[in-house]
Amino acid sequence: MSGNWRSLNRANWDERVPLHLGSALYDRAHLRARQGRLDAIAEAGLGDVAGLRIAHLQCHMGDDTLCLAQRGAAEVVGLDFSAPAIAAASCFAAELGLVQARFVQSDIHDAPAALGTGYDLVFTSWGAICWLPDIRAWARVIAQLLRPGGALFFAEAHPVALVFDDAAPADAQGRPGWDVPYFGGGPLEIHEFRDYADSEAVLSNSHTVQWLHSLSDILGALRDAGLRLEWLKEHPGCPWQMFRSLVRGPDGLWTWPDRAWLPLGISLRATRE
Ligand SMILES: C[S@@+](CC[C@H](N)C(=O)[O-])C[C@H]1O[C@@H](n2cnc3c(N)ncnc32)[C@H](O)[C@@H]1O
């Protein structure tokens, strides 16, 4: 494995921030209109956040963090290791006057020291855990951040979907081909010049190191860290066009034309014992 996975990945994310700031995928009009919204899966699963102390892990440019602040969170802190992402998030929070939101640049593995503990809710979603080598360390960080009885809300690409890629030969229906094994998925040395939010962009920092964590590894890590699963859902959609053959539904989620081929997302809620 590239020993410098952290610096490779951070350079990749730093480069994406200015691209995302101008992209339609990260359209911020709803936040400016004080009507921040999450993706349909998070909207359906998260529940009321009013009055809660929330830690948002791997918050990118903070759009969901700021949405949680607009929903009445007492305090919400977004964490990301990308300095440009944290700068963009802090700037936008100031523009919106959301004083209950703040942003901290830190590696996720240092989150308890960087953010403090005793949170009512940890929120983390979409495209987060593939950047982390050790899913058990991730789960322990979440357990440390939460107060007893506090909850994790987690929404993520379904690990089964992640074995496929449009770069592999498609099947007769145009669906993506098999790319990587489901088990033992990583480290994956990836060279991807494209950005998911800006089709024109060509990334200079195109080499990243990622991991595929199986569903049982995710659930086992949370259980062993002291979190009790309340519910888990598998979804036929996800909030971005993960594959070329997906179509967008009325709820804004992307799904297979027949919806049924494979799951694309998971969401879960787990409570710290
Ligand atoms: C796909 S984005 C997550 C976006 C998220 N769904 C949101 O709320 O907008 C992945 C994020 O993880 C961050 N990241 C990756 N590895 C990290 C690490 N080791 N520690 C902290 N942040 C990390 C990246 O900087 C990036 O902003």
The ligand as a Gaussian input file, in Angstrom:
#p B3LYP/6-31G(d) Opt

LIG

0 1
 C      -17.360000      12.365000      -0.468000
 S      -16.854000      13.517000       0.731000
 C      -18.128000      13.357000       1.919000
 C      -19.180000      14.291000       1.589000
 C      -20.292000      14.241000       2.579000
 N      -21.286000      13.336000       2.146000
 C      -20.894000      15.585000       2.826000
 O      -21.455000      15.740000       3.881000
 O      -20.828000      16.466000       1.967000
 C      -15.534000      12.707000       1.601000
 C      -14.853000      13.667000       2.573000
 O      -14.010000      12.899000       3.439000
 C      -12.902000      13.703000       3.760000
 N      -11.855000      12.796000       4.286000
 C      -11.274000      11.760000       3.642000
 N      -10.408000      11.134000       4.449000
 C      -10.449000      11.793000       5.646000
 C       -9.772000      11.620000       6.892000
 N       -8.855000      10.644000       7.053000
 N      -10.060000      12.444000       7.906000
 C      -10.965000      13.465000       7.732000
 N      -11.626000      13.685000       6.575000
 C      -11.370000      12.854000       5.539000
 C      -12.562000      14.404000       2.457000
 O      -11.788000      15.567000       2.626000
 C      -13.966000      14.700000       1.908000
 O      -14.374000      16.004000       2.220000

